[in-house]
Amino acid sequence: MVFGVALLALGAVDDMPHYHRGKLTQYEIGPPSVLLSKSDEQRLKTGRPVLQAVETGVVGARRMLMVQDIAAPANVVME
């Protein structure tokens, strides 16, 4: 069992591309375009997350986006 796990760990190589390019478009770095309703804002105030499905442009594919207020300094969150 340990030998099998060790072989799986050796299978990933950081400097080699994956064997396929994926089906979804890559994420664009930057602030997301999210519209929050008043009920979403209320949910955030109670400490609960807000989940939204975002269309990808690929038929039948969506991405999930989660928004949650987290008590942390900006330098910790943004770096």
N, C-alpha and C positions, 0 to 999 in steps of 0.2 A: 504494500500500500504506500509506504513512504517513498519507495523508488518511483512509483507511478506519479505521485505528486511532484517529485523533483523533476521528472521529465516534462510535465506540464509547465512548470515554472521556467524551464529552459526554452520552451517553444516560442516565447515572446521575445522579439529582438527590437530594441528601441530605435535603431538606426535604419531599419528596413521598412518599406511601406507595406501596408496590409494588402492582401491578395486581391481585394476589390476596392472600389472607390466609394462604395455606399450608394444608397438610393436617395437619401435626402440631401438637400443643398446644405452647405456648411453654414454655421451660425455667423452672423455679422456681429463683430464686436462693437458695442455701444449700448446706449440706453434702449431698452425694449419699448415698443409702442404698445402700452397697456392702458385700457380705459377701465377705471374702477367705478362701479355704481355706488350709490349711497349705502346700499346693503353690504357691498364689499367693504366699504370703509368701516361700517359698524362691526363687521366680522373681524377686521384687523384690530379694532380697538379692544376686542375681547380676548385677543391673543391667539385667535385661530387663523390658519392660512387661507388664502384665496387661490383656487386653482382655475385655470382657463385653458381651453384647447385653442391652439393657434393653427390656422390653415398653413400648409407648406407650399402649395402650388403643385404638389404631386397628388394625383387622384387617389383617394382613400387613405392618405397619410396626414397625420396631424402631430404637432408637438405640444407637450404640456408645459405650462408656465405656472410657477407658484410664486406668490407674493406673501411675505410675512414680515412683520416688524420684529426685529431682533435687537435686544439691548447690547450693543457692542460699539466701541469707538470706530469712527470712520476709517482710520488708518488700518485697523484690523480687517474690516469688511472689504475695503477697496484694494488691498494689496494681495 
